Amino acid sequence: MQIKPRQHLLDIWQAISRHSFEDGEWEWGEWGGRSSVADAERLLCLMYPATEIPAFRLDDPDTTERDVQTALKNAGGRLEIPAKLVRILAEFMRTHTAEDKRPSFAGGYYFVPADPDNPLTEEQRELGVVDSFSMSITLCLATLGFLKVYEGKTRRGEVRAIIDELRSATEARLTAAMVSLLRSFTVNVFDADEPQGRTLCQLLGQGRASDRVVVERFQRRFEALRATIGESFVLGVDIADRLKDENQLFECGWAWSLVKEAPPVETTEPIGPQPDGVARPIPYLYFTVVALDGIQDLFTDRTLTLGLLTPEQQRLAEALRLRWEITQQYWSGIARFGDGSWPLEDIPWRTTGQRLESEYFSLSVASILVHDLVRRRATDDDLTRTVAVMERLAERARITSRMTMGDRTISLHSPGVKLPLQGSSDTGNPMQWTMADFSAQLLKRSIQLCTLSRNIASHDRLLRLAERIFDHVWKRRISEGEGAGLWDNVQAVFSDAPGYEGPLSWNITERVTECMVAGRQLYIQPPIRSSELVAYAASLLSEATHLLGNEQLEPTSHHDGSRGIALKAVEVKLSRAREIVDRQPGTTVALTMEVLGELDTLALARHTASRGV
């Protein structure tokens, strides 16, 4: 199924408009307000495309496209939509503010009890989670950019008052989210003889190297990174001392929430009291990927051009950027460790902290590798091997292969992979986090890799893979009833999947929306340049230019105006072909072929006329 970002985004917006607006008014519904993550994802389905794609802008009513107005007709007219978005965003900010006036990042109903018979307490559901910290960064930046334009387009007093309130709340939430991500970052140091160390050594050695050899290679590979972490971060005395010991192994990344005993971050922004952490200082692959996705939005051209960050936020952003870069370097090095086959190619990946094994964790490591490849511009070998990993993951997840009888792979999609949240038992019943977005995440990373690839063979493989994954994901939309046109109906592709009773998945709907924005980026970049095609086009241009010059030497009767018009048209086409030969050699070949055919027709007509005379 071909990926058509514009048309598919319009379809998603139309479904959201139908679901969330009743008689022109926004309806949060039964599940609204019960998870800051879900509510942020829901709003980002509208705000992210509206701020990332010019054709989907909603901040200037005069430039709203007609098909966008049609898709959002349930929300109102082009003049009403931005004002309603301001009110909806302000309501979100108010709803997710705690009693002590600090922004709330509650996981809510996304937290599930490890034991279904022991429900979670309200205090547990109010705990912050990295998903919410990261989503809030993206949503707040989108909101601030939206307000920057819209406040100059409206003169309505009541709307301008809400804009002022919303801007203040958004800036506070953005700062609080950045501070929370800083306090959720952790470095875990352990000995090779500990369970975590043995798991990592087995993972990196792949049965071909002893633990001692793996530790020596680890020392050499991460010597500079170890020093950077020790010099750049404020670590506990015990962790700092152990990190200096080169015989110790380590991991870095993000825990699931604020790390226990993480000190408050000093800031001049009014974000209220900083809550105590509860998470154990152990990185999670899933939450690390989520954090990396949000942090990168702080450094986009749009954020910098519009000046969306205050000086204090810029300081916090630089601290996050350092952790962002170090984490990518670490996990990219782990994924490609050694001289032979990569640990990433040994699917499924086994986590050290939780000692779980799943294709989802392989995808998480691949996602961090994609981040790193984009940051440092990948080599052809890195890309080719990563493409093969993506293809194998799609096959193992039964996205590009058929489901077998009693296939347990179905649990990857429904109910999803469950993560125990270490440290949550200190607050009550142990909690878990469910990850059911494997297909959408695989689609997103495939599109990102396709955008990155400048190798024609790898690009075509990735594009075909992305289209097959997208066909799978698009079929999983809800077909009727509440949420029709949105996600997630796993039974539409896997008939044996367990039934699901609960809210529609804003998690997957938002991920698919991100994929369409990434798909737009794929298509607006220049096509891959083929040196062979450029040489071929240049040869055709040379011949066509020569023949045109020769044809222009022939006399033209003023009675034969059609020949002069034809020559002028040929000249225009040839000029266009010459202009784009380096960027679009294939188009140049097509235009030049037309020119050669037209010149031959003119020459043949002249030759026939001369013989007739």
LUMKELO-71510 format. One record per atom (N, C-alpha, C): x, y, z. Coordinates in steps of 0.1 Angstrom, whole numbers, plus 2048, in hexadecimal, padded with zeros to 3 digits. Layout:
N
XYZ ...
//
This chain:
613
8087F4800 800800800 80980C800 8078157F6 80F8217F5 80C82B801 817830806 81583A811 81384880B 80784D80E 80385A809 801864815 80C86A81A 80B871826 7FF87B827 7FD88381C 7F388D81D 7E588781E 7E287E815 7D5878815 7D2870822 7DC869827 7DA860833 7D986983F 7E0874840 7DF87D84B 7D188484B 7CC88783F 7BE88D83F 7B4883843 7B6876840 7AD86B845 7AD86A854 7B986B85A 7BB86A868 7B487786F 7B6882869 7B088E86F 7A188E86E 79C889863 78D887862 78887E86C 78F87386F 78A869879 78B86F887 79587788A 79687E897 78B888898 78989088E 77E89A88E 771893891 76E88888B 76288188C 76187B89B 76C8778A0 76C8708AD 76C87B8B9 7738858B7 77688E8C3 76E89B8C3 76789E8B8 75F8AA8B8 7508A68B7 7488AB8C0 73A8A88C0 7338B68BF 72B8B88B4 7258C58B2 72F8D08B3 73B8CE8AE 7458D88AD 74D8DA8BA 74A8D38C5 7518D48D1 7598C88D4 7658CA8DA 76E8C08DD 7698B78E8 76A8AA8E7 7658A18F1 7718988F5 775899902 780890906 77B882908 76F88090A 76987290C 76C86C91A 76886091B 76A859928 77885892D 781856923 78F854927 798860927 79286B923 799878923 79D87D931 7A9882933 7AD887940 7B387C949 7B2870945 7B786594D 7C586094B 7CC866941 7DA86493E 7DF86F937 7EA87693C 7F0881935 7F687D928 7FB870928 80186B91C 7F7869911 7EB863913 7E1861909 7DC86E904 7D987890D 7D4885909 7DE88C901 7EB88C904 7F58928FC 7F688C8EE 7F587F8EE 7F68788E1 7EA87C8D8 7DE87D8DE 7D28818D7 7D488F8D1 7D98988D8 7DA8A68D3 7E58A68C9 7F089E8CA 7FB89E8C1 7F78998B3 7EC8918B3 7E788C8A6 7E389889D 7DE8A38A4 7DB8AF89D 7E68B989C 7ED8BB8A7 7F78C68A8 8048C38A1 8088B68A1 8158B389B 8158B588C 80B8B0884 80B8B3876 8088C2873 8008C887C 7FC8D787A 8088E087B 8138DB882 81E8E4884 82B8DF87C 82A8D3877 8358CD870 8348CE861 8278CE85C 8248CE84E 81D8DB84A 8238E3841 81D8F083E 80F8EF839 80C8E5831 7FF8E382B 7F48E0835 7F88DC841 7EE8D884C 7EE8E3857 7F38EF854 7F38F985E 7E58FD862 7E38FF86F 7D6904874 7D791187C 7E491787D 7E6923885 7E293087D 7E192F870 7DD93A868 7D1937860 7C593B864 7B993785D 7B993B84E 7C094584A 7C094983C 7C8940833 7D0937839 7D892E831 7D391F833 7C891D83A 7C390F83C 7BF90982F 7C48FE82B 7C18F781E 7B28F281E 7AC8F2813 79E8EE812 79C8DF816 7A58D6812 7A38C8816 7A58C6825 7AE8CF82B 7AF8CE83A 7A28D3841 79C8DD83B 78F8E2841 7858D7840 7858D0835 77B8C5833 77D8BA83D 7898B683F 78C8AC848 7888AF856 7898BC85A 7868C0868 7798C8869 7708C5860 7638CC85F 75B8CA86C 75C8BF873 7558BD87F 75A8C688A 7668CB889 76C8D4893 7678E3891 7638E6885 75E8F3882 7658F9875 763906873 76990C867 77891086A 77F915860 78D918861 79092386B 78692C86E 788937878 786931886 77E927887 77B921894 785917899 78B910890 794905894 7A090989D 7A8913899 7B39178A2 7AF91C8AF 7A49238B0 79F9288BD 79B91C8C6 7959128C0 7919068C8 79D8FE8CC 7A78FD8C4 7B38F78C8 7BA8FD8D4 7BA90A8D4 7BF9128DF 7B790E8EC 7AA90D8EC 7A290A8F7 7A58FB8FC 7A68F28F2 7A98E48F5 7B68E28FB 7C08E98F6 7CE8E88FC 7CE8EE90A 7C78F990C 7C78FF919 7C08F6923 7B68EF91F 7AF8E5927 7B88DA92B 7C08D5921 7CA8CA924 7D48CF92E 7D98DB92D 7E38E0937 7DD8E1945 7D08E5946 7CA8E6953 7C78D9959 7C28CF950 7BF8C2955 7CB8BB95B 7D78BD954 7E38B6958 7EC8BF960 7E68C6969 7EE8CE973 7EA8C9981 7F48C5989 7F18C0996 7EC8CA9A0 7E78C69AC 7E28CF9B6 7EC8D99BA 7F98D59BA 8038DF9BF 8088E89B3 8018E89A8 8038F199D 80E8ED994 8148E1996 81F8DC98D 8188D4982 81E8D4976 8198CC96B 8198BD96F 80F8B696B 80E8A896E 8108A0962 818895963 81C88D958 81787E95B 80B87D960 806871965 80486795A 80885A95C 80784F952 7F884B952 7F184C95D 7E284995D 7E083B95A 7D6839951 7D182B94E 7DB824945 7E682A940 7F1823939 7F981A943 7F981E950 7FF814959 7F580995C 7FA7FD95C 7F17F195F 7F87E996A 7F07E3973 7F57DB97E 7FC7CE979 8077CA97F 80D7BD97B 8037B197F 7FC7B3989 7F27A998D 7E47B098B 7DC7AB981 7CF7B197E 7C67B198A 7C87A8994 7BF7A899F 7C27B39AA 7CD7B99A8 7D17C49B2 7D27D19AA 7C77D99AA 7C77E59A2 7D17F09A8 7D57F999F 7DE8039A3 7D680E9AB 7DE8159B4 7D88209BB 7D882D9B2 7D08379B6 7CF8439AF 7DD84A9AF 7E48499BA 7F184F9BC 7FB8499B2 7FA83C9B0 8038359A6 80083A998 7F383C994 7F0840987 7F484F985 7F685698F 7FA86498E 80A86698C 81185A98D 81F85B98B 82386097D 82D86897C 83286C96E 839861967 83986295A 83F858951 84685E946 851858941 85A85E937 85286192A 848858927 84085A91B 83986891C 83486C927 82E879929 838884928 84488392E 84E88D92E 85189091F 853885917 858887909 84D88C901 840887902 83588C8FA 83289A8FD 83489E90A 8328AC90E 83B8B6907 8488B2905 8518BA8FE 84C8BD8F0 8488B28E9 8448B48DB 8378BC8DA 82D8B98E3 8218C08E3 8238CF8E7 82B8D28F1 82D8E08F5 8348E88EA 83E8E28E3 8458E98D8 83B8EC8CD 8328E28CA 8288E48BF 81E8EF8C3 81A8EF8D0 8118F98D5 8179078D5 8249088D9 82A9168D9 82C91B8CB 82F9128C2 8319178B4 82391B8AE 8199138B2 80B9168AD 8079248B2 8099278BF 8059338C5 80D93F8C0 81993D8BC 8229488B7 81C94E8AB 8159458A2 80F94A896 80194F899 7F99478A0 7EB9498A1 7E89568A9 7F09598B3 7ED9658BB 7ED9728B3 7F49718A7 7F497D89F 7E997D895 7E1972895 7D697188B 7C8973891 7C797489F 7BA9768A5 7BA9828AD 7AE9898AD 7AC9958B6 7A29938C0 79D9868C2 7939848CB 7989848D9 79398C8E2 79898E8EF 7999828F8 78E97A8F8 78D96E900 7979648FC 79A9638EE 7A39598E9 7B195D8ED 7B496A8EC 7C296F8EF 7C596D8FE 7BB96E906 7BD96C915 7C095D917 7B9954910 7BC946911 7CA94390C 7CE94A901 7DB9488FB 7E694B905 7E495690D 7EE95A917 7EF94F922 7E494B926 7E4940930 7EA93392B 7E793091F 7EC923919 7FB924917 800930912 80F931910 81692F91D 811936928 818934935 81892693A 80D91F939 80C91193D 814908934 81590B927 81D90391E 82C904921 830910923 83E912926 84290B933 83990C93D 83C90594A 83D8F6948 8338F1940 8338E293E 83F8DE936 8438E692C 84F8E2924 85B8E192D 85D8EC936 8698EC93F 8688E0949 85C8DD94E 85B8D2957 85E8C4951 85A8C3944 85C8B793C 86B8B593A 8728C0937 8818BF935 8888BB942 8848C294D 88A8BF95A 8878B095D 87B8AB95B 87889D95E 880893956 882897949 88B88E941 89988E946 89E89994B 8AB899951 8AC89095D 8A1890965 8A1889971 89E87A96F 89A877963 89786995F 8A2862959 8AC869954 8B886494E 8C085D959 8C6851955 8CE84A95F 8D9842958 8E4840960 8EF83795C 8F082C966 8EF820961 8EF814969 8FD80C967 90480B972 911805972 9117F7979 9177ED973 9167E0979 9227D7975 9257CD97D 9307C597A 92D7BA970 9377B5969 9347AA95F 92F79D965 93279B972 92D78F979 91F79097E 91979C97E 90C79E983 902799978 8F579697B 8EC791971 8EB79A965 8EB7A8967 8EA7B195C 8F77B0954 9027AF95A 90F7AE953 9107A294B 90B796950 90C78A948 90378B93C 8F779193E 8EE792933 8F479B928 8FA7A692C 9007AF922 90C7A891B 9147A1922 92079A91C 91B78F912 911788916 90B77E90C 906784900 8FF790902 8F97978F7 90479C8ED 90F7A28F3 9197A88EA 92379D8E5 9257928ED 92E7888E8 92877F8DE 91B77D8DE 9137758D5 9187678D4 91E7628E0 9227548E0 9307528DA 93675C8D5 94375B8CD 94F7618D5 94C7688E0 95776E8E8 95476C8F7 95E76A8FF 95D76890D 959775913 954775920 950781927 95C78A929 96878492B 97478C92D 977794921 97678E915 979795908 96F7A0906 96279D909 9587A7907 95A7B3910 95E7B191C 9617BC925 96C7C4920 9777BE91B 9827C5915 97E7CE909 9767C8900 9717CF8F5 9687DB8F9 9607D8903 9577E2908 95F7EE90D 96A7EB915 9727F691A 9777FF90F 97C7F8904 9828008F9 9778088F2 96C8018EF 9628088E7 95C8148EE 95A8138FB 95381E902 95B82690C 96882590A 97182D913 96F83C913 96D841907 96B850906 95D85490B 95384B908 94684E90D 94584D91C 94C843922 94C842930 95284E937 95C854931 962860936 95986C935 95286D929 949878927 93D878931 93886C934 92D86B93E 93286F94C 93E86A94F 94386D95D 94687B95F 94A882954 94D891955 94189A954 93789594D 92C89E949 92089D952 91E892959 912890961 914890970 90B894977 90B893986 90688698A 90F87D98E 90B86F991 90D86D9A0 9068649A6 9088609B4 91685C9B6 91B85D9C2 92985A9C5 92C84B9C2 9238429C5 9258349C2 9268319B3 91D8379AC 91C83599D 92983B997 92D84799B 93884E995 945845997 9478409A3 9528389A6 95382B99E 94782599D 946818995 94881B986 944826981 945829973 95482B970 95C830979 96A832977 972825975 96C81A97B 97280D97A 96F80796C 97A806964 978802956 9737F3955 9747EC960 9707DE960 9607DD962 95A7E8964 94C7E9966 9457EC959 93A7E5957 9317E894B 9277F394F 9217F9945 917803948 90D80493C 90180A940 8F780D936 8F281B939 8ED82292F 8E782F932 8DA83192A 8D183992F 8C583B928 8BA840932 8AE83E92F 8A3844937 89C83993F 89A83B94C 891832954 882835950 87982E956 86B830952 86583D958 86B842963 86684E969 871855970 86E85F979 879866980 88185B988 88E85C988 89685298E 89685599E 89584A9A5 89584C9B4 8A28539B9 8A085D9C1 8AB8649C7 8B286E9BD 8AC86F9B1 8B18799A7 8AF8879AD 8BA88F9AE 8B989C9B4 8B18A59AB 8AA8AF9B1 8A38B99A9 8AC8C19A0 8A78C5995 8AF8CD98B 8AC8DC98E 8B78E398F 8B58F1992 8B08F8985 8A6900987 8A190897C 89A915981 89A91F979 89492C97C 88692C978 881922970 87392296C 86A91D977 85E923977 85491F981 84D91297E 853907982 84C8FA97E 8478F398A 8478FA996 8428F39A2 84B8EA9A8 8478E39B3 8508D99BA 8538CD9B1 8608C89B1 8648BD9A9 8628B09B2 8598A79AD 85689B9B5 8618929B7 8618899C1 86B87F9C3 86A8749B9 87586F9B5 8768649AB 8728569B2 86E84D9A9 86A8409AE 8718359A6 87583899A 87B82D991 889829995 88C81D994 89A818996 8A381D98B 8AF82098E 8B8826984 8BD81C979 8B3817972 8B680D968 8B081195B 8B7813950 8B2818943 8A980D93D 89E812936 89580A92E 89780E920 898804917 899807909 88D80E904 88180A907 875810902 87581F906 877822913 876830918 881838913 88D832910 89883990A 89583E8FC 88E8358F4 88A8398E6 8808448E7 8778438F0 86C84D8F1 87385B8F5 87C85B8FE 883867902 88B86D8F7 8928658EF 89A86A8E4 8918718D9 88586B8D7 87C8708CD 87787E8D1 8748808DE 87088D8E3 87B8988E3 8878948E8 89289D8EA 8968A38DC 89689B8D2 89A8A08C5 8928AC8C0 8858AD8C4 87D8B88C0 8828C58C6 88A8C58D0 8908D18D6 89A8D88CC 89F8D08C3 8AA8D68BA 8A68D78AB 8998D68A8 8958D789A 8978E5895 8978E6888 8988F4882 88C8FD886 8818F6887 8758FE88B 876904899 87A8FB8A2 87C9008B0 88690C8B1 89190A8AA 89B9158AA 8979218A3 891920897 88D92B88F 882933896 87892D89C 86E9348A3 8729398B1 87D9358B6 8829398C3 8789348CE 8749288CE 86A9238D7 86F9208E5 87C9208E7 88291D8F4 88792A8FB 88492B908 889936910 898933913 8A093D917 8AE93A91B 8B092F925 8A792E92F 8A8923939 8A5916932 89B915929 898909922 8A3905919 8AA90E913 8B590B90A 8C1905912 8C290991F 8CD903927 8C98F592A 8BC8F292E 8B88E5931 8B98DC924 8B58E2919 8B68DB90C 8C48D6909 8CE8DE90C 8DC8DA909 8E08CE912 8DB8CF91F 8DE8C3928 8D78B7922 8CB8B891D 8C48AC917 8CB8A890A 8D08B1903 8D78AE8F6 8E38A58F8 8EB8A9903 8F78A1906 8F2892909 8E8891911 8E3883915 8DE87C908 8D78848FF 8D287E8F3 8DD8798EA 8E88808E9 8F387C8E0 8FB8708E6 8FD8718F3 9048668FA 8FC8598FA 8EF85A8FC 8E784E8FB 8E78478EE 8E68508E3 8E684A8D6 8F48448D3 8FE84A8D7 90C8448D4 90D8378DC 9088368E8 90A82A8F0 90281F8E9 8F58208E7 8ED8158E2 8F08128D3 8F481C8CC 8F98198BE 9058108BE 90F8138C8 91A80B8CA 9177FD8CE 90D7FC8D8 9097EF8DC 9037E78D1 8FA7ED8C9 8F37E68BE 8FD7E18B4 9087E88B1 9127E48A7 91F7DF8AD 91F7DA8B9 92B7D68C1 9327CB8BA 93F7CB8BA 9477C18B4 94A7C38A5 9527B98A0 9567BA892 94E7B2888 9477A888D 93F79F884 9317A4883 92879A886 91A79D886 9167A6892 90C7AE890 9087B789B 9007B08A5 9017B48B2 8F77AF8BC 8E97B28B8 8E67BD8B1 8D97C18AD 8D37B68A3 8DC7B089B 8D87A6891 8D4799898 8D77978A4 8D378B8AC 8C678E8B2 8BB78B8AB 8AE78E8B0 8A87828B7 8A07848C2 89C7908C8 8A67958D3 8A67A28D6 8AF7A88DF 8AA7A58EE 8B47A38F6 8B17A1904 8B67AD90D 8AD7B2915 8B17BE91D 8B87B9929 8C17C292E 8CA7BE93A 8C37C1947 8BC7CD947 8B67D2953 8AA7CA957 8A17C694E 8957BF951 8967B094D 8A17AD945 8A479F940 89779A939 8927A2930 88779E927 88C79C919 885794911 889791903 87D7938FA 87F79C8EF 87479E8E6 8797A58DA 8727A38CF 8757AB8C2 8737BA8C5 86A7BD8CE 8687CB8D1 8757D28D6 87D7CB8DD 8897D18E2 8947D28D7 8937C88CE 89C7CA8C2 8987D68BA 88B7D98B9 8877E58B2 88B7F18B9 88A7F18C7 88E7FC8CF 89D8008CC 8A67F68CC 8B47F88CA 8B67FD8BC 8AE7F78B2 8AF7FC8A4 8AB80A8A3 8A180E8AB 89C81C8AB 8A78268AF 8AE8228BA 8B982B8BE 8C482B8B4 8C68208AE 8D08208A3 8CC829897 8BF829894 8BB832889 8BD84088D 8BA84489A 8BD85189F 8CC85589D 8D484B8A0 8E384E89F 8E784F890 8E1846888 8E5847879 8E0854873 8D5859877 8D0866872 8DA871877 8DE870884 8E687B88A 8F487B883 8FA870880 90887087A 90986C86C 8FD86B865 8FD867857 903859855 8FA84F852 8FE841852 90783E846 90F833848 91682D83D 90D824836 911820829 908816822 907809829 91380582F 9137F8836 9097F8842 90A80384A 901804855 8F2803851 8EF80B846 8E180B841 8DD7FD83C 8E57F7834 8E17EA82F 8DE7E083A 8E77E0844 8E57D684F 8D97DA857 8D67E6859 8CA7EB861 8BE7E7859 8BE7E984C 8B27E6843 8AF7D7845 8B97CE845 8B77C0847 8B07BD855 8B57C485F 8AF7C286C 8A07C686C 89D7D1866 88F7D6865 8867CB85D 88C7C6853 8847BC84B 8827AF853 88C7AB85B 88A79F863 8807A286F 8807AE874 8767B187F 8687B1879 8667B686D 8597B6867 8547A8865 85E79F861 85A79185E 85778A86B 85F78C875 85D785882 851789889 84D796887 84179B88D 834798885 83679087A 82B78B872 82479786B 82C7A1868 8267AC860 8287AA851 8337A384D 8357A083F 83679183D 831789847 83077B845 82377784C 81F76B849 81276684F 81376185D 808762864 80875D872 80674E872 80D74787A 80B73887A 801734885 7FD728885 7F472388F 7F972489D 7F272A8A6 7F772C8B4 8037358B5 80573E8AC 8117468AC 8117508B7 81C74F8C0 81C7588CB 8207668C8 8257688BC 8297768B7 81D7808B8 81177B8B8 8067848B9 80678C8C5 80C7878D0 80D78F8DD 81579B8DB 81E79C8D1 8267A88CE 81D7B48CB 8117B18C4 8087BB8C0 7FC7BC8CA 7F87B18CF 7EC7B28D9 7EE7A68E3 7EF7A98EF 7ED7B68F6 7FA7BF8F5 8057BA8F0 8117C28F0 81B7BD8FA 8277C38F9 8327BF903 8307C6910 8317BF91B 82F7C6928 83C7C892F 83E7D4934 84B7D793B 8487D994A 84F7D2952 84E7D4960 8557E1964 84E7EA96B 8547F796F 85B7F697C 8687F597C 8707F2988 8707FE991 86D7FC99D 86B8069A7 85D80A9AA 8548069A1 8468099A3 8408029AF 8467F69B3 8407EF9BE 8437F69CC 84C8009CB 84E8089D8 8428119DA 8398139D0 82E81C9D2 8218159D4 8218079D3 8157FF9D3 8177F39CB 80C7EF9C4 80D7E39BC 8167E59B0 81E7DB9AC 8277DD9A1 8207E0994 8267E998C 81F7EE980 8267E9974 81F7EA969 8257E695C 8217F1952 8287F1946 8267F993B 8247F192F 81A7F3927 8187EA91B 81C7F190E 8237EA906 8287F08F9 8217E78EE 8177ED8E7 8107E68DC 8127ED8CF 81C7F68CE 81D7FE8C1 8297F98B9 82C7EC8B9 8377E78B2 8367EA8A3 82B7E889C 8297EA88E 82B7F988A 825802892 82681088F 834815891 83B81089C 84981489E 85280F893 85080288E 8587FD883 856805876 849809874 846811868 84E81F869 84D825875 854832876 863831874 86A82787A 878825878 87C822869 87381A863 876816855 87582384C 86B82B84E 86A838847 876841849 87A842856 88584A859 892845852 894838852 8A083384C 89F83583D 893834837 891836829 894844825 89184E82E 89485C82C 8A385E82C 8AA857835 8B8858837 8C085282B 8BB847826 8C383F81C 8C484780F 8D184780A 8D384D7FD 8D98427F4 8D78367F7 8DA82A7EF 8CD8257E9 8CD8247DC 8C18217D5 8BB8137D9 8C48097DA 8BF7FC7DD 8BA7FC7EB 8C18017F5 8BC802803 8AF80A804 8AE8157FD 8A381E7FD 8968167F8 89880F7ED 88D8087E7 8887FC7F1 8927F57F7 88E7EB800 8867F080C 88B7FC811 88480281D 876807819 87580D80D 868812809 85E807807 8627FC801 8597F0800 8567EB80E 85F7EA817 85C7E5824 8537EF82B 8557FC82A 84C806831 83E80582B 83D80281E 82F801818 8287F581D 82F7EA81F 8297DE824 8257DF833 82E7E683B 82A7E8849 81E7F1849 81E7FC841 813805841 8067FF83E 8067F5834 7FA7EE830 7F57E683C 7FE7E0844 7FA7D9850 7F47E385A 7FA7EE85D 7F67F7867 7E87FE863 7E7801856 7DB808851 7CF7FF853 7D17F2851 7C67E8852 7C17E7860 7C97EB86A 7C67EA878 7BD7F587D 7B87FE874 7AF809879 7A280387D 79C809887 78E80588B 785808880 77C7FF87C 774800870 766807873 76280587F 75480B882 75380E891 749816894 74681A8A2 74F8258A6 7508278B3 7598318B9 76782F8B5 76E8398B0 77C8388AC 77D83389E 773832896 77482D888 77E836880 78882F87A 792835872 79F83887A 79E834887 7AA836890 7AE828894 7B782789E 7BD81A8A2 7BA8168B0 7B98098B3 7C07FE8AD 7B77F28AD 7B57EC8A2 7AE7DF8A1 7B77D489B 7BE7CE8A5 7C87C48A1 7C17B889A 7B57B589E 7AE7A9898 7AB7AB889 7AC7B7884 7AA7B9875 7B57B386D 7C17B1873 7CC7AA86C 7D079D872 7CD79B87F 7D078F886 7C378A88D 7BC781886 7AE77E88B 7AE776898 7BA77089C 7BB7698A9 7BF7728B4 7C177F8B2 7C57888BC 7BA7898C7 7BE78B8D3 7B378C8DE 7AB7998DC 79F7988E0 7967A48DF 79B7AF8E9 7977BB8E7 79C7C68EF 7907CF8F3 78F7D1900 7857DA905 78B7E690C 7897F1906 7907FD90C 790809902 797813905 79781F8FC 79F81C8EF 79C8248E5 7A48228D9 7B38268DC 7BC8228D4 7CA8248D7 7CF8318D1 7D083C8D9 7D68488D4 7E58478D3 7EA83D8DA 7F883A8D8 7FC8368CA 7F582D8C4 7F88288B7 7F38338AD 7E88398AF 7E38448A6 7ED84F8A5 7F38538B0 7FD85D8B0 80A8598A9 80E84C8AB 81A8478A4 818846895 80C843890 809842882 80985187C 80485A884 805868880 81386D87E 81C869888 82A86C886 83086687A 82B85A876 83085386A 82D85B85E 82186085E 81D868852 825875851 82887B85C 83188785B 83E883856 84487885B 850873856 85086F848 84486A843 843867835 84387382C 83D87E831 83E88A82A 84C88F828 85488D833 863891832 86A888828 86687C826 86C87281D 86A87780E 85E87C80C 85A8807FE 85F88E7FA 861897804 8658A5800 8748A67FD 87C89C801 88A89D7FF 88D8997F0 89889D7EB 89C89A7DD 89D88B7DB 8998867CF 89B8787CC 8AA8757CC 8AD8687CE 8BB8637CE 8C18657C0 8CD86B7C0 8D486E7B4 8DC8627B0 8DA85D7A3 8E185279D 8EC858794 8F9855797 90485A78F 903854780 8FF84777F 8FD841772 8F384876A 8E784B771 8DC85276A 8E0860766 8E886776E 8ED87476B 8F587475E 8FF86A75E 907869752 8FF866745 8F585D747 8EC85A73B 8E4866737 8DF86E741 8D787A73E 8E0884737 8ED88673B 8F688F735 8F988C727 8FA87F724 8FC87B716 8F087E70D 8E487B712 8D887F70B 8D788E709 8DA896713 8DA8A4712 8E38A9707 8EF8A3707 8F98A86FD 8F48A66EF 8EF89A6ED 8E98976DF 8DE8A06DC 8D58A26E5 8C98AA6E3 8CD8B96E0 8D78BE6E8 8DB8CC6E6 8E18CE6D8 8E98C46D4 8EF8C46C7 8E58C46BC 8DB8BB6BD 8D18BA6B3 8C88C66B2 8C58CC6BE 8BD8D96BE 8C58E46B7 8D18E56BA 8D98EF6B3 8DA8ED6A4 8DB8E16A0 8DB8DE692 8CE8E168C 8C38DE693 8B58E168D 8B38F068C 8B88F7696 8B6906695 8BE90D68A 8C8906684 8CF90B678 8C790B66C 8BD90266B 8B590165F 8AB90D65E 8A9911652 8A091D64F 892919653 88B923658 87D92165B 87492C654 86A92764D 862930645 85893764F 85594464C 84C94A655 83E945653 83B93D648 82E937646 82D92A64F 839925654 83891965C 83B91C66B 831922671 83292667F 83391A689 82D90F685 82D90368F 83B8FE692 8448FF688 8528FA68A 859903694 857910693 85D91969C 8589176AB 84B9156AC 8459126B9 84B9056BF 84C8FB6B6 8518EE6BB 8608EF6BF 8688F76B8 8768F96BC 8779006CA 86E90A6CC 86E9116D8 86A9086E4 8609006E2 85C8F66EC 8678EC6EF 86E8E86E5 87A8DF6E7 8858E66EF 8878F26EC 8918FA6F3 88E8FC702 8818FE705 87D8FF713 87E8F271B 87A8E7715 87C8DA71B 88A8D771D 8938DA714 8A18D7715 8A78DF720 8A38EC721 8A88F472C 8A48EF739 8988EA73B 8938E4747 89B8D874A 89D8CF740 8A48C3742 8B38C6747 8B98D0741 8C78D3745 8C78D9753 8BD8E0757 8BC8E6765 8BC8DB770 8B58D076D 8B28C6778 8BB8BA776 8C48B976D 8CB8AD76B 8D28A7777 8D88B0780 8DF8AB78C 8D58A6797 8C98AC797 8C08A97A2 8B689E79E 8B289E792 8A889478D 8AC88F77F 8B788777F 8BC882772 8B187A76B 8A9872772 89E86A76B 894873764 89087E76A 887887764 88E88E757 89B891759 8A389674E 8A388D742 8A5880745 8A487673A 897876733 88C87673B 87F876735 87C88272C 88088E731 87E89B729 88789A71D 89389671E 89C896713 89888C708 89288170C 88D877703 88287D6FB 879885701 86E88C6FA 8748966F0 87E89D6F4 8858A76EC 88B8A06DF 8928956E2 89888E6D6 88D8896CD 8828846D2 8778806C9 87288B6C1 8708976C7 86A8A26C0 8748A86B6 8818A86B9 88B8AC6B0 88B8A36A4 88A8966A6 88A88C69B 87E88E692 873891699 867894691 8698A0687 86F8AA68D 8718B6685 87B8B3679 8858AC67D 88F8A8673 8898A0668 88189666C 87B88D662 871895659 86A89F65F 8618A7657 8688AF64D 8748B5651 87C8BD648 8828B563D 8868A9641 88C8A0637 88289B62D 876898631 86B894628 86789F61F 8678AC624 8638B761C 86E8BA611 87A8B8615 8858BB60B 8858B1600 8828A4603 88189A5F9 87589C5F0 86A8A15F5 85F8A45ED 8618AF5E3 8698B95E7 86C8C45DE 8758BF5D3 
//
